[in-house]
Amino acid sequence: LSGAALYPYVASDGNGYAVAWTQDDGSGAYSVYANLYSAGSWSSAGTLLENSDGALYDVADRAIASNGSGYAVAWSQYDGSTYSVYTNIYSGGAWTIPVVLDNSLNSAIQVTAASDGSGYAIAWQQGTGLVHDINASLYSAGAWSAPILLDNGASDAQTPSAAQFPTGYAVAWHQDDASGNPNIFGSIHAGGVW
């Protein structure tokens, strides 16, 4: 890899590490790569995690989390008309095929990731054409859930941050209240519901 490498994010599975970053592919477009550290050494080269390389397919906003035995990397990727949220999971010694999580024609950015030790939660800012909401998707039993709306405000919600606890997740974000005052809001996933 010879292009400029930027914005590293790192996570640990308790035994080793994974780092994900964006790197110039030589055309001015940036792609998502990852590298693993295990048994005292790094893997020989970065692994390309997204499958839409080229000048139109630029990436932004990336996040990484570990469930103790693998990793999930999420990022927003431009497809020529909008940004969508993608994820790729490392499990059983291999990376999977990237999966798109949002199903909107509007941009999805500002990704964050967490794991409860088994599955994963990815949250992001989702455009609606009117305002920006906070959406989330959960990974469990080998599949991602449909996006779930977490906020119910009438103003833009921004900068989500996700954390885990043994039986669920919490996501917090910044959003103006009905009076226009900036506040911090949150949603907790426990017992199977937000």
Secondary structure as GFF3:
##gff-version 3
##sequence-region A 1 194
A	DSSP	beta_strand	5	12	.	.	.	ID=ss1
A	DSSP	beta_strand	17	24	.	.	.	ID=ss2
A	DSSP	beta_strand	30	38	.	.	.	ID=ss3
A	DSSP	beta_strand	41	42	.	.	.	ID=ss4
A	DSSP	beta_strand	47	48	.	.	.	ID=ss5
A	DSSP	beta_strand	59	66	.	.	.	ID=ss6
A	DSSP	beta_strand	71	78	.	.	.	ID=ss7
A	DSSP	beta_strand	83	91	.	.	.	ID=ss8
A	DSSP	beta_strand	94	95	.	.	.	ID=ss9
A	DSSP	beta_strand	99	100	.	.	.	ID=ss10
A	DSSP	beta_strand	108	115	.	.	.	ID=ss11
A	DSSP	beta_strand	120	127	.	.	.	ID=ss12
A	DSSP	beta_strand	132	140	.	.	.	ID=ss13
A	DSSP	beta_strand	143	144	.	.	.	ID=ss14
A	DSSP	beta_strand	148	149	.	.	.	ID=ss15
A	DSSP	beta_strand	157	165	.	.	.	ID=ss16
A	DSSP	beta_strand	168	176	.	.	.	ID=ss17
A	DSSP	beta_strand	182	190	.	.	.	ID=ss18
###
